Amino acid sequence: MGMNNTPASDRVHIGFFGRRNAGKSSVLNAVTGQNLAVVSNVKGTTTDPVYKAMELLPLGPVMMIDTPGIDDEGELGSLRVRKSYQVLNKTDVAVLVVDHCHGMTPEDSSLLKRIEEKRIPCVIVCNKMDLEQKDPGQVDWKQSLPLVKVSALTGQGIADLKECLAALGKIQENSRRIVGDLLEPQDFAVLVVPIDKAAPKGRLILPQQQTIRDILEADATAIVLKENELAGVLPALGKKPKMVITDSQVFARVSADTPKDILLTSFSILFARYKGDLEQLVEGVTALDHIGKGDRILVSEGCTHHRQCGDIGTVKLPSWIQGFTGTEPEFVFTSGTEFPDDLGGYRLIIHCGGCMLNEREMKYRMKCARDQCVPMTNYGITIAYIHGILRRSLEPFPHIAALLDRKGI
């Protein structure tokens, strides 16, 4: 990620949906003023979701998503349709493109129903207004949804569509903070950042970058150091830090080196609050107390990366869990867009902090777990619980600390 780039996870995700040859790709290209998506008269030209990060004025940084047609046919076509529906799980604003010549079809109505069930802000775009209507079909829609008539070929209505997307996108902007709301101007926040083989060469990982930025926006001071420097640096600061934020992998050491009167938490716990539901994830970690031999634990990461020796998700976490439970569960690993629809076979889900996922997708995964009654937690909460420092790591969040008392955690 370049220094001037907004992370994909913090961009408003705008998904373009519709039947084959309704003009989804053409409308997307017209909105962006670029040939981002391949277009042709051949049905099914778009075979996989296509993502493009860009600036869309007057909204700002967005992620545009072009999807396969929802009426694709055959065995391969059904897989493409499934991919399109999966994109809804990360879509902040949906654009349903309807062919003016044919009107609203059953496939369009079915998709619109799914969009409404997921409570995704949506605009219906009636495309090909430059052509005469050949069939008596009508674009029927609920009056609560905006309808914009456009021609991707001539540019008719595209400016109106941009304004509509900007209005819907503004509704979806995330006003929550990673840590800034916990700090006052002039506060010190110490960030403990191990530098190991898995750390990207020449830069910090995304959660660390975003946390530093949020601290600066709160007019506080970020002090970044390695875990072996913390004990010596704290007394030399001349001012007590408001909090210490650590990488979860060194939670135990950092806890031992941080005085009790300084708040302590981790990047992973901060992102659990920022992207999802911290209360659900804290409750979920207690499932570790009931894990038995052969129980399946899903360890899921939102990004894909080359696994290093000593990888936290596939090596360290399983080792710590085996030591904590005194048994041998079965671990299943997924990454990127791979997240099972059927979670019924798992006793516990342990997710990464989700820095590469947008808020909607992270909350969708949590809802899947909740609906299927499968406990879910994340890396940082798990590590804190295993090392007996969960209560301390949640002190910055008094309402969650009170939950520990109510639940007897």
VENMOTA-V578185 format. One record per pair of residues at least 24 apart in sequence whose ideal C-beta (glycine too) atoms are under 10 Angstrom apart, sorted by the first residue. I is the first residue (numbers start at 0). J is the second residue. Records with the same first field share a line. If there is no record, write none. Layout:
BEGIN
I = J, J
END
This chain:
BEGIN
0 = 199, 202, 204, 205, 208
2 = 202, 208
4 = 52, 60
5 = 52, 54, 59, 60, 61, 62
6 = 52, 60, 205, 206, 208, 209, 354, 355, 357
7 = 50, 52, 60, 62, 89, 205, 355, 356, 357
8 = 62, 89, 173, 205, 209, 270, 274, 301, 302, 353, 354, 355, 356, 357, 358, 360, 361
9 = 60, 62, 172, 173, 205, 209, 354, 357, 358
10 = 52, 53, 54, 55, 58, 59, 60, 61, 62, 63, 91, 168, 357
11 = 55, 58, 59, 60, 61, 62, 63, 90, 91, 92, 164, 165, 167, 168, 169, 170, 171, 172, 173, 357, 359
12 = 50, 52, 61, 62, 63, 64, 86, 88, 89, 90, 91, 92, 93, 119, 168, 171, 357, 358, 359, 360
13 = 55, 58, 61, 62, 63, 64, 90, 91, 92, 93, 94, 120, 122, 164, 167, 168, 171
14 = 48, 50, 62, 63, 64, 65, 66, 83, 86, 87, 88, 89, 90, 91, 92, 93, 94, 95, 114, 119, 121
15 = 45, 48, 49, 63, 64, 65, 66, 83, 86, 90, 92, 93, 94, 95, 96, 124
16 = 64, 65, 66, 67, 68, 69, 83, 84, 86, 87, 90, 93, 94, 95, 96, 106, 107, 110, 111, 113, 114, 121, 124
17 = 66, 68, 69, 70, 83, 94, 95, 96, 97, 98, 104, 106, 107, 110, 123, 124, 126
18 = 42, 68, 69, 70, 71, 95, 96, 97, 98, 101, 104, 106, 107, 110
19 = 43, 44, 45, 67, 68, 69, 70, 71, 72, 76, 79, 98, 106
20 = 44, 68, 70, 98, 100, 101, 127
21 = 68, 69, 70, 95, 96, 97, 98, 99, 100, 101, 104, 106, 107, 124, 125, 126, 127
22 = 96, 97, 98, 99, 124, 126, 127, 149, 150, 151, 152
23 = 65, 66, 67, 68, 69, 83, 94, 95, 96, 124, 126, 151
24 = 49, 65, 66, 96, 151
25 = 96, 126, 127, 149, 150, 151, 152
26 = 65, 94, 96, 124, 126, 127, 147, 149, 150, 151, 156, 157, 160
27 = 51, 63, 64, 65, 66, 94, 96, 151
28 = 63, 65, 151
29 = 126, 149, 150, 151, 152, 153, 154, 155, 156, 157, 160, 161
30 = 55, 61, 63, 94, 124, 149, 151, 157, 158, 160, 161, 164
31 = 55, 61, 63, 157, 161
32 = 154, 157, 161
33 = 63
35 = 63, 65
36 = 63, 64, 65, 66
37 = 65
38 = 65, 151
42 = 68, 70, 71, 72, 76
43 = 67, 68, 70, 71, 72, 73, 75, 76, 79
44 = 68
45 = 71, 79, 83
46 = 71, 75, 76, 78, 79, 82
47 = 78, 79, 82, 83
48 = 79, 82, 83, 85, 86, 89, 336
50 = 86, 89
55 = 161, 164, 165, 168
56 = 161, 165
57 = 161, 162, 164, 165, 166, 168, 169
58 = 92, 161, 162, 164, 165, 166, 167, 168, 169, 171, 172
59 = 165, 168, 169, 172
61 = 91, 92, 164, 165, 168
62 = 89, 90, 91, 357
63 = 94, 164
64 = 89, 90, 93, 94
66 = 90, 94, 96
68 = 106
69 = 95, 104, 106, 107, 109, 110, 113
70 = 104, 105, 106, 107, 109, 110
71 = 106
80 = 106, 110
81 = 340
82 = 336
83 = 110
84 = 109, 110, 113
85 = 336, 338, 340, 360, 363
86 = 336, 360
87 = 113, 114, 116, 117, 119, 359, 360, 363
88 = 117, 119, 336, 338, 356, 357, 359, 360, 361, 362, 363, 364, 366, 367
89 = 336, 356, 357, 358, 359, 360, 361, 363
90 = 114, 117, 119, 120, 121, 171, 357, 359, 360
91 = 119, 120, 167, 168, 170, 171, 172, 173, 357, 358, 359, 360
92 = 119, 120, 121, 122, 163, 164, 165, 166, 167, 168, 169, 170, 171
93 = 117, 119, 120, 121, 122, 123, 144, 167
94 = 121, 122, 123, 124, 147, 160, 163, 164, 167
95 = 121, 122, 123, 124, 125, 138, 140, 144, 146
96 = 122, 123, 124, 125, 126, 127, 149, 151
97 = 123, 124, 125, 126, 127, 136, 138, 139, 140, 146, 148
98 = 125, 126, 127, 130, 132, 133, 134, 136, 138
99 = 124, 125, 126, 127, 128, 129, 130, 131, 132, 133, 134, 136, 138, 148, 149, 150
100 = 126, 127, 128, 130, 131, 132, 133, 134, 136
101 = 127, 132, 133, 134, 135, 136, 137, 138
102 = 132, 134, 135, 136, 137, 138, 139
103 = 136, 137, 138, 139, 140
104 = 136
107 = 138, 139, 140
108 = 139, 140
111 = 139, 140, 141, 144
114 = 144
115 = 141, 143, 144
117 = 359, 363, 366
118 = 359
119 = 167, 171, 359
120 = 144, 145, 163, 164, 166, 167, 168, 169, 170, 171
121 = 145, 167
122 = 146, 147, 159, 160, 163, 164, 166, 167
123 = 147, 148
124 = 148, 149, 151, 156, 157, 159, 160, 163, 164
125 = 149, 150, 156
126 = 150, 151, 152, 155, 156, 160
127 = 151, 152, 153
128 = 152, 153, 155, 156
129 = 153, 154, 155
171 = 357, 358, 359
173 = 273, 274, 357, 358, 359
175 = 272, 273, 274, 358
176 = 213, 214, 216, 217, 269, 272, 273
177 = 206, 209, 210, 211, 212, 213, 214, 216, 217, 244, 266, 269, 270, 272, 273, 274, 354
178 = 209, 210, 211, 213, 214, 216, 217, 219, 221, 241, 242, 244, 264, 266, 269, 270, 272, 273, 395
179 = 210, 212, 213, 214, 215, 216, 217, 218, 219
180 = 213, 217, 272
181 = 213, 214, 217, 219, 241, 242, 244, 262, 264, 269, 272, 395, 396
182 = 213, 214, 216, 217, 218, 219, 220, 221, 241, 242, 395
183 = 217, 218, 219, 241
184 = 217, 218, 219, 220
185 = 217, 218, 219, 220, 238, 241
186 = 214, 217, 218, 219, 220, 221, 238, 239, 240, 241, 242
187 = 214, 219, 220, 221, 222, 233, 236, 237, 238, 239, 240, 241, 242, 243, 261
188 = 213, 214, 215, 217, 219, 220, 221, 222, 223, 240, 241, 242, 243, 244, 262
189 = 220, 221, 222, 223, 224, 228, 229, 232, 233, 236, 240, 241, 242, 243, 244, 245, 253, 257, 261, 263
190 = 214, 221, 222, 223, 224, 240, 242, 243, 244, 245, 246, 266
191 = 222, 223, 224, 225, 226, 227, 228, 229, 232, 243, 244, 245, 246, 248, 249, 250, 252, 253, 256, 257, 263, 265, 266
192 = 223, 224, 225, 226, 244, 245, 246, 249, 266
193 = 225, 226, 227, 245, 246, 248, 249, 252, 253
194 = 225, 226, 246
195 = 225, 246, 248, 249, 307, 308, 309, 311
196 = 307, 308, 309, 310
197 = 248, 304, 305, 306, 307, 308, 309, 310, 311
198 = 246, 307
199 = 304
204 = 246, 266, 302, 304, 352, 354
205 = 266, 270, 302, 352, 354, 355
206 = 244, 246, 265, 266, 267, 269, 270, 273, 351, 352, 353, 354, 355
207 = 244, 246, 266, 354
208 = 354
209 = 266, 269, 270, 273, 354
210 = 244, 266, 269, 270, 273, 354
211 = 244
213 = 269, 273
214 = 241, 242, 244
225 = 249
226 = 250, 252, 253, 256
227 = 252, 256
228 = 256
229 = 253, 255, 256, 257
230 = 255, 256, 257
231 = 256
232 = 256
233 = 257, 258, 261
234 = 258
241 = 395
242 = 394, 395
244 = 268, 269, 395
245 = 379, 383, 392
246 = 311, 379, 382
247 = 311, 315, 316, 351, 352, 377, 378, 379, 380, 381, 382, 383, 386, 392
248 = 309, 311, 315, 316, 378, 379, 382
249 = 382
250 = 379, 382, 383, 385, 386, 388, 389, 391, 392
251 = 319, 382, 383, 385, 386, 387, 388
252 = 386
253 = 388, 392
254 = 383, 386, 387, 388, 391, 392
255 = 386, 388
257 = 388, 391
259 = 391, 394
261 = 394
262 = 391, 392, 393, 394, 395, 396
263 = 383, 388, 391, 392, 393, 394, 395
264 = 379, 383, 391, 392, 393, 394, 395, 396
265 = 352, 377, 378, 379, 380, 382, 383, 388, 392
266 = 352, 354, 378, 379
267 = 311, 350, 351, 352, 353, 354, 377, 378, 379, 380, 381, 382, 383, 392
268 = 352, 377, 378, 379, 380, 382, 383, 389, 392, 393, 395, 396, 399
269 = 352, 379, 395, 396
270 = 351, 352, 353, 354, 356, 361, 377, 378, 379
271 = 350, 352, 353, 361, 365, 376, 377, 378, 379, 380, 399
272 = 393, 395, 396, 399
273 = 352, 353, 354, 358, 361
274 = 301, 350, 352, 353, 354, 356, 357, 358, 359, 360, 361, 362, 364, 365, 377
275 = 350, 352, 353, 356, 358, 361, 362, 363, 364, 365, 366, 375, 377
276 = 361, 362, 365, 366, 369, 375
277 = 377, 380, 393, 396, 398, 399, 402
278 = 396, 398, 399, 402, 406
279 = 362, 365, 366, 368, 369, 374, 375, 376
280 = 348, 349, 350, 365, 368, 374, 375, 376, 377, 379, 380, 381, 399
281 = 376, 377, 380, 383, 384, 389, 393, 396, 399, 400, 402, 403, 406, 408
282 = 374, 375, 376, 380, 399, 402, 403, 406, 408
283 = 347, 348, 349, 350, 365, 368, 369, 373, 374, 375, 376, 377, 380, 381
284 = 347, 349, 374, 375, 376, 377, 379, 380, 381, 382, 383, 384, 385, 389, 408
285 = 347, 374, 376, 384, 389, 403, 406, 407, 408
286 = 345, 346, 347, 348, 349, 373, 374, 375, 376
287 = 320, 323, 324, 328, 346, 347, 349, 374, 376, 381, 384, 385
288 = 323, 324, 384, 408
289 = 324, 346, 347, 374
290 = 320, 321, 323, 324, 325, 326, 327, 328, 346, 347
291 = 324, 325, 326, 327, 328, 346
292 = 324, 325, 326, 327, 328, 329
293 = 326, 327, 328, 329, 346
294 = 324, 326, 327, 328, 329, 330, 344, 345, 346, 347
295 = 328, 329, 330, 331, 342, 344, 345, 346, 347, 348
296 = 320, 324, 328, 329, 330, 331, 332, 345, 346, 347, 348, 349, 381
297 = 329, 330, 331, 332, 333, 338, 339, 342, 344, 345, 346, 347, 348, 349, 350, 368, 373, 375
298 = 330, 331, 332, 333, 334, 347, 348, 349, 350, 351, 378, 381
299 = 331, 332, 333, 334, 335, 337, 338, 339, 345, 348, 349, 350, 351, 353, 364, 375, 377
300 = 332, 333, 334, 335, 337, 338, 349, 350, 351, 352, 353, 355, 356, 378
301 = 333, 334, 335, 336, 338, 350, 351, 352, 353, 354, 355, 356, 357, 360, 361, 364
302 = 334, 335, 351, 353, 354, 355, 356
303 = 334, 335, 336, 337, 355
304 = 334, 335, 355
306 = 332, 334
311 = 351, 378, 382
312 = 349, 350, 351, 378
315 = 378, 382
316 = 349, 378, 381, 382, 385
317 = 349
319 = 381, 382, 384, 385, 386
320 = 347, 349, 381, 382, 385
322 = 385
323 = 381, 384, 385, 386, 387
324 = 385
336 = 360
338 = 363, 364, 367, 368
339 = 364, 367, 371
340 = 367, 371
341 = 367, 371
342 = 367, 368, 370, 371, 372, 373, 375
343 = 371, 372, 373
344 = 373
345 = 371, 373, 374, 375
346 = 373, 374
347 = 373, 374, 375, 376, 381
348 = 373, 374, 375, 376, 377
349 = 374, 375, 376, 377, 378, 380, 381, 382
350 = 375, 376, 377, 378, 380, 381
351 = 377, 378, 379
352 = 377, 378, 379, 380
353 = 377, 378
384 = 408
END
